[in-house]
């Protein structure tokens, strides 16, 4: 998944700031995905479009489960 202005890539290191703390001001949708997951790749454009459409009203964050195993667990 690519990063757009409305979409945030989340890692183990920035999960607290980008999701937990950010949720105090806006609802946060977290998309857990993996590059090997066909379904994840199919819905990625819809998730990113939702992020753009609702920018400023919600925050959309993506977690690559392979790159952020602690968050995914």
SEKOLZA-80887 format. One record per atom (N, C-alpha, C): residue in three letters; z, y, x. Coordinates in steps of 0.001 Angstrom, whole numbers, plus 500000, padded with zeros to 6 digits. Atoms other than C-alpha are relative to their C-alpha. Last residue first. Example, Ala and Ser with C-alpha at 12.3 -4.5 7.8 and 13.67 -1.06 7.14 Angstrom:
<selums>
ser499940498810499180ser507140498940513670ser500730501090499230ala500000498810500890ala507800495500512300ala500000501200500900
</selums>
This chain:
<selums>
unk498957500980500309unk517457490417500147unk500980500577499012unk500557500998500929unk514471492769499944unk501052498968499589unk500129499366501316unk516476495600501512unk499516498975498975unk498642499721500478unk517510493397504427unk499971500625498602unk499343501180500574unk514011491934504809unk501408500254499475unk498637499563500368unk512303495309505219unk500769498843499369unk499539498978499065unk509005494674507051unk501438500449499728unk500084500546498653unk508158491395505304unk500561500963501031unk498896500938499807unk509426492667501953unk499980499343501371unk500685501175499486unk507136495699502095unk501095499011500387unk499312500729498941unk509180498091499979unk499154498792500376unk500491501346499741unk507379500705497914unk500723499380501174unk499813500457498632unk508988503775496411unk499501498571500128unk500473501377499855unk508026505696493295unk500076499631501473unk500366500289498610unk510014508823492430unk499579498540500041unk499373501193499438unk510100510021488850unk499580499906501457unk499156500506501095unk509423513316487050unk500703498704500384unk499084498948500429unk508054515319489988unk500912499564498864unk499425499268498876unk505080513030490405unk500850501161499490unk498628499611500345unk504552511085487186unk500716500741501123unk499928499477501372unk500772510812487391unk501380500548499660unk500683498700500061unk500689510445491183unk500157500648498630unk499262499068499142unk503321507703491233unk499374501385499948unk498795499631500746unk501651505989488279unk500823501012500800unk500468499067501036unk498348506035490181unk501179500486499155unk500246498723499340unk500129504466493178unk499494501049499010unk498698499454499606unk501560501700490991unk499811501365500651unk499333499525501216unk498176501112489338unk501352500626500324unk500641498758500462unk496391500923492703unk500662500573498742unk499735498845499130unk499024498458494007unk499292501270499532unk499336498933500760unk498724496105490992unk500255501255500828unk500720499644501234unk496068493844492514unk500661501143499261unk501186499220499628unk497579493888496020unk499227500445498763unk499544498697499496unk500944492778494649unk498812500894500345unk499604499213501166unk499303489990492638unk500436501406500428unk501187499570500735unk497567488722495748unk500329500865498794unk499844500243501438unk500774488606497765unk498796500570499247unk500581501305500300unk499999488313501502unk500030499667498508unk501440499958499765unk500567492046502105unk499295498684499662unk500314500612498706unk503995491836500466unk498489499987500174unk501318500596499838unk505508493859497638unk499870499359501380unk499871500945498889unk508778495197496206unk498686499238500095unk500977501080500043unk507979498220494025unk500179499146501250unk500207500646498710unk510995500485493572unk499087498800499798unk500624501300500211unk510923502913490638unk499736499409501370unk500809500561498919unk513362505768491225unk499499498613499589unk500066501460500056unk514781507997488473unk499078499496501112unk501136500529500773unk515215511535489745unk500138498497499871unk500760498885500574unk518105513682491076unk498825499551499139unk499061499065500624unk520856511168491903unk499269501182499361unk499829500325501414unk518195508508492451unk501023500900499313unk501017499299500807unk517234510222495709unk500190499748498513unk499635498589500110unk520516509084497294unk499015500776499122unk498645499859500541unk519907505401496549unk500364501475499803unk499806500607501324unk516137505361496963unk501382500319499439unk501193499887500837unk514805507451499867unk500176499437498589unk500412498607500233unk518120508105501625unk498881500101498971unk498891499242500594unk519609504627501280unk499575501425499658unk499786500376501403unk516300502854501838unk501095500839499351unk499978498812500868unk515520504782505058unk500243499685498521unk499334498832499442unk516403502244507783unk500088501173499021unk498560500254499937unk515614499029505902unk500747501264500430unk499634501000499003unk512221500511505133unk501501499718499903unk498579500129499716unk510709502432502214unk500222498858500981unk499776501314499406unk507148503686501851unk501442499935500469unk499254500059498747unk507190506687499532unk500111498562500472unk499592501369499706unk504620507411496826unk500658499965501369unk499051500400501028unk504178510885495309unk500578498607500248unk498908499024500063unk502533512416498381unk501088499539499022unk500507498753500555unk500530509277498887unk501168500958499963unk499046498980500426unk501396506395501170unk499243501200499445unk500042498761499245unk499148503414501324unk501028500975499481unk500000498831500843unk500000500000500000unk500000501234500890
</selums>
